[in-house]
Structure formats: C-alpha cells, structure tokens
Amino acid sequence: MKNFLNTVSAAALGFGVLLSAPLSAETLSGAYLAGRSAAANNDLAATAAYSAAALARDSGNVALMENAIHAYLALGEFDRAKPLAEALLSEGQRSQGARMVATVRLIDDGEFDALAQREVQAEGISPWVDGLVKAWALIGTDDIDAAMAQFDTVSTDAGMRGVVAYHRMLALGTLGRYAEAQALFETGALGTTARTRRGVIAYVEILSQLDRNADGVKAITETFNGATDPELDVVIERLESGEKLPFATAPTVRAGLAEVFYTFASLLQAEQASNYYTLLYARVARHLRPDHVDALLLTAELLESLGQNELAIAEYRSLPADDPSYHVAELGRAAGLRLLGKVDQAVEVLEQLTRSDKELAVAYSTLGDILRSQNKEPEAIAAYSQALDSITQEDPRAWFLHFSRGIAYSRNGQNVEAEEDFRAALAVNPDQPQVLNYLGYSLVEEQRKLDEALDMIERAVAASPDSGYIVDSLGWVYYRLGRYEEAVAQMERAVELEAVDPVVNDHLGDVYWAVGRKREAQFQWRRALSFIEFSTSDTEAEPDRIRRKLEIGLDAVLEEEGAAPLEQVAHDD
C-alpha cells in the first residue's frame, strides 16, 4: 500500500470527465449549469436531478451521462445508474464509474461467468480492484484453482500483497478451508491488514471454526491492548461462552465481492483521497451487502464530510438498535443533527443513548461537549462526571474527561474545582500540552503561581511549537511577569500562527504598549476589534475594553480597573 495513491488521480480513476468535459453551446442549458453548481456544493440529489434534466435535452452527451452515473452511485441509486452505464459502455467509452455499475449489475444477476471473463483494465487502481473481483468471480464459478492463480497474479505488486493475502484468506474461509486460512494469517503475509479491525475479526472467526476460541480471545486482547468496545465485547463474550462463531466476514462470494469495494474505500480514505470518489466504493460495498455495518458507517461518515448531513443521518438511522455498533451510529446521528443546528434533537439522541447504556463513557462525554458548547456548564459538568464514573483512572480517556470537565468548571467560575481536574488530567498524562497550556494560562489570568505557570507553558510550547494559542500563553505569562521584551517575540510569533484571532492580537497590542510601541499597540487593538466584528464563533476578547484602551491607553484602563500599573506587575504566589 506504500505507493497506492501515487497511481491514482481523478483521470486515472476514470472520473476525469466529471464536470470537466467541454460542452457545445447548444447543450449548455440552465439544467446543466445548475447541475455544475450542485456538484460543486456536493449536493448529490440536486446533481442527479439536474443531470437527468439536462440529459432529457441531450441524451447522448457523455459528460452529462458521467455526471448522472456518479451522482446516482453516490446516492446508492443503482437501478437508475444501470441503464446509463450500459449506454455509456456500449458506445466504447472508458468510465470507471460506469464500469463499477456494470460490475454491480453482473453480481446482482449472478453472472459470475461473465464477470470472470471480463478484461482487467490497466489504468489507476483497476488492476487491483478488477483483479480481486475476477478472483472472487472465479470462486463463484467453482473454478477454485483459477481463482487462487488469479490471487497470485494480483499480488505481484509489492504494495498490495497484504491486501491480496487478506482476500485470499477470506476466500479460503468462504470455501470452508479454515485451517489453510488460519495458516495464511499466521505467516504474516497479510502485513498491516492483519492488524485492522476486520482482519482481526475474520481471523478470530476462523479460529472459532477450528474450535480455538481461547486463541481468538487472546488475539483480540493482544491486538487491541484491552481497549475494546461494545462490538468486541460481544465477540469476546460469545467466544468465552463456547459458541462457535460463524464465518460472517465473507460467508458468500457476493459478500467477498462487497469486501473488495469496502477494502478500497478504506484504502482511499486512509490515503486522504477525494471523499466523493471514496464514497462511490463504499456505496458499492453497501449495495452488495446491506448488512455490512462497517460499510454503512463509512458511507455515513463520508456523506457527513461532504456536508450531506441529512443523507448521513438516514444511513446512521438504518442500523438496528440491537446491533453492537448501534452506539457508533447514534453518536454519528447526534453529530449530524448538531451540524444541522438541531442541537436539542442531538441532545435527546445522546440522553437516550446514556439511558440505554449507563456505562458508555463516550456518550456522556459527547453530551457534555454539546452542553458546554451551549454554555450549559452545570449540565456539562454532570455529564462529564457520569463519564468519569464509568471508567477507571487508568483508562487512557481519563485525562481528556478531567480536562473537559475542568474547562466547564472554569467557565462556570469554579476555579478550585477546575484546577483539581486539570491536575488530575496531568497525573494521568503529565506532558499533555493542551492541559499544561490551559492550566498555566488560567494561573496567569488569576496571577497565581506564575513561576509554575511559566514552567507549564514552556513545556507546552516545547511539545507544540506551532500552536499559536500555546505560544500566545507563553508570551502572556512573560507579560504578567513583567518580562516585556521577552513577551514581544513570543506574541509576534503567536500572531504569525493565529493571524486573525482577536485575543492574540489584543495581547500583542498590550505587549507593544508595555514596551513603549504605542502606535503599533493601537494598530493591533484595531485589528483585534475588526476580527471580533467579523467573527462567526465565540471569543474571549472584550471589545468594550479594547475600545477603552484605544481611547485612553492601557495604563489608564489598568488604573480604572484598580490593577497594578505595568511597571509593578505582581507575581506573588
């Protein structure tokens, strides 16, 4: 997989026609332009509708057909894509999207002979996708020797050998040749694929078929270092009860073919390829195997990344409540509702999830995050407390939960409780830069323990030197300690890193004033005000105070506030 994406581009994947092929003046209709606009905004339904409308005016236009095929694929509407794909391919056009749809048609019709005889294309990722599809199709024709030879053909590329070995193992499992499948896994031929979640679960199912449940439990425990989740917990419980797990990862040839497309969707996502094109592979996997939970979750995640939150929510909602991954889908649904501005509904989803599983820390934590974003600190504190009650202090998540609750306490004016939580977080994760910075900055603002605060923030900067907010904290503690000249360099660096943050610009203005650079200070304060006026998010900057500084200067403002003048900044513990 090392050079997997080096050969992949929009053109190589066969998607180069999408929105880029020139059209004649006669076909450049309003529907086409509207379709272009919808596609640019990842509005899948509108793209499909406008492309269909444009095709009604120009039914033979290759670019419009390609656009419509991709939109239907992205929506999972294969029946609408199939006639367009057939028409496009019958004209001799090379289109990866149309080829994917044609592959689905052959699988839906059970035409494994035709699928096995199809040419393996040479461009892009086709040699791997088509090669594995051919191998599985040959299994569907009962030509097992030819299928194994085809796996050998595909595995000539060093970067794909682990993936091909994974599919060979699945094929052996589908055929009931579990001892061979187990031996292949244990040779190490799968490479990093052996450590993926699906790879491990497939191996565990194979072990269970060989009456080696104890080894299956050991494989899960060692691979995931004890950090299981509800789905893995169910697998472990079934294994320990003595149940023989069915080989559910690829029980049929169709399921194996679904796994091919899911595998490449996962690879494309890992290589940070276009989410749109990755979605097409996930959709094929989802269509071929509707009960493929990982394909469902990946599809929903990709839709969410494209801003298609309503479609993502619909995917999440399709997972049955009795599925072990139901909590993942509900967390995703809550996130989608939140992005749509339906915060009350998101909270309702999470509260229901906490009622159904009182030990699900992530549900309480996510609920706390939403409540905190709504400035409901007391409720957020309660949610974080529930999350902490459901885990041990040794849990890797403990530091973040203490940190999150500490922020809520701080915003609620409970500084003592906040400091206790921050220090508890550091007890679990002593060098965590966010916690060091937040606690250090809080101490600076309270003008307490400034030497300790300086040490914390210096450690935070060492760990995250390119974080403007952390560098700002270092400059600010220098300012509070009266080390103004040292503060200047840090604050200027912070503004370089966070150029439009009003708080950082305001701080630089104060530092400039402290060293006598008053004109530059006023410039920074004006910049800070402009960023507050145009900001779409909450900020800790105080516009009225900044305006007062512009009117009478920082010294006079400090005097009005009863604060120590700059030359006498206190730093008593």
N, C-alpha and C positions, 0 to 999 in steps of 0.2 A: 504493500500500500504506500510505500515511501514516495513514489513518483506518480501516484494515482491521478492527481488532478493536473499534472503537467500536460497531459494529453487532452484535457477537457476544456473546451471553450463553448460558447453558445453555438458557434458554427459547427464545431466538431460533434456536438451532441445532436446536430440536425435541427437546431432551433433558430438558426440564423435568419430564416425567413420572417420570423415573428416580428411584426411591426416595422420591419426594415426594408422589405422589398418595394421597389418603386411601383407606383400605380399610375395608370394613364389618367388624364384629366377627366375622361368620361366617367370613371368609377370612383372618383374622389368625392363621394357623396357625404351628406351630413351624417348618415349612419356610420360610415367608415371613420370619419373624424371623431365622432362620439365614442366609437369603439377604441380608437387610439387613446383618447383621454381616459377612458375607463381602465384600459390596460395599464396605463402609466400610473394609475392610482390603485392598482391591484384589486379593482372591483370586478371580481370574477363573473358574477351574474350579469352585470351590465355589459361586460366584454362579450360574453356569449350572446346576449340578446342583440346587441348592435352588430356583431359579426354576422349573425343569422339574417338580420335585416339587410345588411349590405350584400350578402350572398344572394338574397332574393332578387337583387338588381343585377348581379353579375355572378352567376352561379359557377362559372369556370375559373374564377380568379384564384390562383394558387395561394397568394398571400392571405386572402380572406379565409380560405379553407383551413390554412395552417393555424390562423388565429383562433378560429372557431374550435378546431380539434383540441388545441391546448387549453382553451377555456373550459370546454366540456370535460377534458381529462382532469383539470384542476378542481372541478366541481364534483367529480366522480360520476358524471352522467355518460356512461359508456355507450348506452344504446343510441344516444344522439350523436356520439362521435363516430360510431362504426361505419355508417354509410359514407360519411365524408372521408374517412381514412381509406376506405375501399376505392372511392372515386379518385383520390389523390394518387394512390399507389398504382392504380390501373393506367394512369397517364405516364407512368415511368418516373414520377417524382420521388426523390430520396428524402424522406422525412422521418426522423426518429420518433416524433410524436405519433404519426400515422402508423409507423411500424409497431409501436407499443400497443396501440389499439387493435391492430391486426393480430398481434400475439394473444391479446385477451380474447378476441373472437374465437381463435382456434382452440384455446384452452376451454372456453365456455362450451364449445361444441364437441369437446372431447376428441379433437382431431390431432392426436399426438403423432401419428404417422406424418402428416403434412408439416407439423411443427419440427419434427426431427429432420426432415429433408430440406428445410429452408436454409438458404445461404447465410453464413455468418458474415456480417458486414465488418469492414476493416477500420472504419473511422471511429474516433472518440473512444467511448467506453464499450462500444458494441461488441468487440471481440470477447470481452469478459461476460457481458450480460447475455448476448446471443449464445456464447459458448456454453454457459451454465444452463440456459433454457434448453438448448439442444440435448445436453446430458440428461436432464430430468425428463425431457420428452421421450428419449430413448428408453428410459425406465418405464415410461407409460406404455411403450410398445412391447415391453417384456424382452427387449434386446439388452440384457444386463451387461454382457461383455463389451458391446459397443459403447454403452453408457460409461463404463469405467475407463475405456480408452479415450472417450471424449473428455472426461475429467483430466486425464493425463495431458491431453492436447492444450487445454486451457491453462494448466498450471506451469506452462513453460515460462511465463513471465514471473520473475522472482518476487516482484512486489505483490502479486496476487496469490501466491502459493498457499498462504494461510487461509484465505477466504475459500479457495477451491477445496482445500482439505476439509474445511468445515462442512461444505456442501456434500463432499464425498461421505463424510461421517453421517450426515443426516440421511443421505440416500441409503447407506447401509442399515441405518435404523429403520427407515421406511420398509426395507426388504426383510426386516426381522433378523438381520445378521449382526446381532448386538455385540458378540464377542469381538468381531472384526472392527466394529465401530469404536468400542472401548479401547482396543489396542491402538488404533489410529490416533485417538485423542492423546493417549499416554506416550506416543512417540515424540510429542512436541511439534508435530507437523502443522498444527493449527496456528502456531505463533501467538500473537496478541489476541487473536479471535478466541482462543481458549479461555481468556480472562474476561471476555464480555459476559454480560448477564445471560443472554440467550445461549451462548456457548456453554456456560457452566450448567444451566438448567437442562440443556439437551444431554450433556454428559451424565448428569445425575439421573435423568430418566432412563438412560441406557444402563447405568449401574443398577438401578432398581429392577429393571427387567432381568438382570443377571443375579438377582437376589443378594445384592450388595448394598442394602440401604444404609448401613453404618458408614460405608465409604462415601456414600452420597452426602450424608450429613457432614462428614469431615471435609469434603470438597467445598461445600458452601461455607462452612465456618472458616476454613483457611483462606479461601479466595476473598471473602468479604470482611475478614478480620472481626467477625462477630457483629458487624454493623448491618444487621438485617432490617427488613421492613415487613409489613403485613403479608405480602405475597410470599416472600421467602420463608417467613414464619410458618405459613400454612404448609409449604412444601416440607419443611423440617418436621412439622407435627405429623404429617402423613407418613413420612419415612420412618419416624420413631414408633409409629403405631403398627408398623409391619406391613403397611399397604404396598402393593406392587404398583408403582406409578405407570400409567400408560405412556407410550412414546408420543407425546402431544405436540412436540415442536414441529414435526413434519410427518404426520400419520399417513398422509396420502401424497401422490405425485402432485396434485393440484396445490396442496399445502407447501410442498417443496418449491414449486414454481413461485408461489407467493413469497417465500423466503428469499428467493433470488432478488426480487424487486425491493423487498424490505432491506436486504443487505446493502444494496447500492444506494438506497435512500439514506441509510445510516452513514455510509462512507461519504457521500456527498455533503451531508450535514457536518460531519467531522472535519471535512476539508474546507468548510465555510463556502461552499458553492452557493449559487443562487437559490434562495428558498423556494422560489417559484418552480424551478425545474426539479428540485428535490421533492417538492410536493407531488409532482406527476408520478414519480416512482412509488411514493408512499400510497398514493391513491390506487395504483395498480395492485399493490400488495393487499390493500384493504378490500378491494373488489374481489380478488381471487379468494381471500379468506376473511370473511366478515368477522370471525371470532379472534382475529389476530390483534390482541389487545395492544401490543407494542406499536403496531402499525396505526391503530386508532389514535393512540396518544401522540405519536409522531405527527400524524396528519393534523390533529388539532393544534399542536404546538406550531407547526409551520403556517397554518392558517392565521393563527394569532400573530406571528411575526410579520405577516403580510397585511395586518390591520383588518383582517376578516373575522372580527370577534364574534359576530352572530353565527357564522358558519362553524367557528371553533367551539362555541358553546353547544351547538347542536351535536357535534361529534362527542364532546365530553358527556353530554346527557344520554347518549346512546349506550353507555356502558351500564350493565345491570348492577343493581345495588349489592348483589351477593358476590360480585367479583372481588378477589383480593386487592385489585388495583383501583377499586372504586374511589378510595380516598384521594388518589392522584388525580383522577378525573374531576372530582368535586373541587379540589384545590385549583385546578385549571379553570373550571367553570366560574369559580369565585373571582379569579384574576381577570377573566374576560368580562364579567359583569362590572368589575371595578373600572376597567378601561373604557367601558361604555358609559360610565358615570352613574351606574346603578349600584351605588355603594350600599344602600340599605338591603338590596337583594343579595349582594355579595356577603354581607354580614350574616344574613339569615341562613345562607348556604353553609357558612363556616360554623355557626352556632348549632345547626342541625348535625353537622359532622362531629362536633365535640360531644353532643348528646349521644350519638350512636357509638362513639369510641372515646371514652373518657381518658384513655392513656395515649392519645395521638398528639404528641407534643407539637408537631408541625402545624396542626390545625389551630391550636391555641396561639402559637407564635404568629401565624399569618393573620389570625383575628386581631391579635394585639397590634400588628403593624398597621392594619387598616384603621383601627380605632385611634391609634396615635396620629395617623395622617389626618384624621378628622378632629384633632385637638380634644379627644376624649381620653385624657390621660388616666383618670382613675379607673375607667373600664379597661384601658390597655394594660395598666399595671396588674389588674386582676387576671387578665388573660395570660400575661407572661408568667405570673405566679403559678397558674394552673399548669403551664408548660413545664416550668421548673419542678413542680411537684411530681410530674410524670416521668422524670428521668433522674439519674444519679449525677453527682458532681463529677464523676469520672467520664461522663458522656462527653464526646467531642463538641456537642452542641451547647454545653452548659455556658461556656464563655459568652457566646453570642446572645443567649437568652438573658444572662445577667446584664450584658451591655445594653440590650434593647430596653430592659426594664429600668436600668439606670438612667437612660435618656428620658424615659417617661417620667420618672421621679424628678429629674432635673427640671423638666418643663413644667412640672406641677409645683415647683418651688420647694420640693422636699430634698434639699441638698445633702443632708446627712445620709438619708437612705440611698440617694444616688451615688454618693462616694462609696458606700458599703458595697453596692452592686458592682461598681467599676473595679474596686479592689478584688472582689470575688472573681470577676472575669479574668483579671490579671493573675490570680492564683492558679487558674486553670491554663491560661495562655499568656505567660509573662511578657512576651515580646510582641504582642499584637499591636500594630501601630495605630489602628483606629481607637482602641481603648486608651492607649498611652496618650494619644493626642487629645481625646475628649476630656479625660480626667485632668491632664495637665492644663488644658485651656480653661476648664472650669475653675481650677485652683487659681489661675492667673486672674480671671474675672472677679473672683472673690478676694483677690490679693492675699491669699494664704499660701504658706508653704511654697514660696516661689522658687527656692533652690531645688526642691524636689520636682516641682512642675517643670523647671528648665531641664532637669535630667531626663524626665519622661519624654518631653517633646524632642529633645536631641536624639533620643533613641528611636522615636517615631520617624524622624526625618531620615535617620540612617537607614531605616527599613524601607521607607517610601520617599526617596528623594525627589520624585517627580509629582508628588501630591501637593498642589497649590495650597490646599486648606491646611495641611500639616506644616508646610513651610511658613504660611501666614502665622500659625500659632507660635512658631519659634521666634519670628520677628516681633510678635506681640509680647511674648514674655521678656524679650530683651528690652522692649519699650517700658514695660511695667517695672523692670529692674533699674531703669534709668540709663541703660546702655544703648543710647540712641543711635550712635554711629554704627554699631553692630546691627541694630534693628533695620537700618536703611537697606543694606544689601539683601537681607532676608525678605523684607517686604517687597522690594523691587522684583526679586525672583518669584515671589508668590503671585504678583500681578502679571508677570510673564506667563505663568502657568494657568491662572484663572483671570483672564483679562477683563471679563465683563461681570465679575462678581462684585456686587455693591459693597459688601462688608470688607473684602480685601482691599478695594480701592479706598474706602473710608479709612481703614487702618493705615495705609500708606500715606494718606493725607495727614493724619495725626503725627506720624513719624517725621515726615518732612517738616511740619510745623515745629516739632521739638528740636530739630537741628537748625532752625532758622531759615529754612527754604519755604517761606510763607506763600509766595506766588504759586509754586508747584503744589503746595498743600491745598490751596484753594481750587486749583485745577482738578486735583484728584477728588475733592469733595463734590465738585460739579459733576464729574464723571460718575461718581457713586450715585448721585441723585438721578442722573439720566438712566442708569441701569435699573434703579428701583421703579421708575415710572414705566419702563417698558418690560419689566419682568413679568413672566406668567406664573411664577412659583413664589412660595413664601420665602421671606428673607428676614434675617435678624437685624438688618440695617435699620437705623432710626432716622427717617427723613427729616423730622422736625428738629432733631438735634443737629443734623448736618447743616440745615438751613441757618440755625442759630450760630454755628461755627463760622459760616460764611459772612454773617452779619457782624459779629463782634470778636471773632477769633477764638481759638481753643482755650487760651489762658483765661479769658473772661468767662467762658462756658464752665470751665472747671471751678472757677470761683463761685459762680451762681449755684453750682451743684454742691458746694461745700467740700469739694475734693481737694486733695493736696496738689499744690502747683507742680509743674513739670520738674523743676529742679529739686523738688523734695518728695519725689515719689517714694512711698513707703514700701518696704518689703519684709515686714515683720511676719513671723510665722504665727 
